Amino acid sequence: MGSLTVANLQTNLAYRLGESSAPTDATLKAQRLEWMNMGYFNLARRLNWYWLEGSHSSNTNTAIVTGK
């Protein structure tokens, strides 16, 4: 299998939807790309990959400032 590109994914999705080719409309392309990104993220999130789990720390410092 060769390299997989966004254009290949768009074409494969179009074929699965019963269309003859990938859309040429930029808005529809962007919408479908967003769908693919959401699907990929949801699938990857279910597998609990450690790099998708967020963690953070907050440094707090209570400073009393008096003003006159």
LINNOR-V919467 format. One record per pair of residues at least 12 apart in sequence whose C-alpha atoms are under 10 Angstrom apart, sorted by the first residue. I is the first residue (numbers start at 1). J is the second residue. D is the distance in whole Angstrom. If there is no record, write none. Layout:
BEGIN
I | J | D
I | J | D
END
This chain:
BEGIN
6 | 29 | 10
6 | 33 | 8
6 | 36 | 10
7 | 22 | 8
7 | 29 | 10
7 | 33 | 10
8 | 22 | 9
9 | 22 | 9
9 | 32 | 10
9 | 33 | 9
9 | 36 | 9
10 | 22 | 6
10 | 23 | 8
10 | 29 | 8
10 | 32 | 7
10 | 33 | 8
10 | 36 | 9
11 | 23 | 8
13 | 32 | 8
13 | 36 | 9
14 | 32 | 10
END
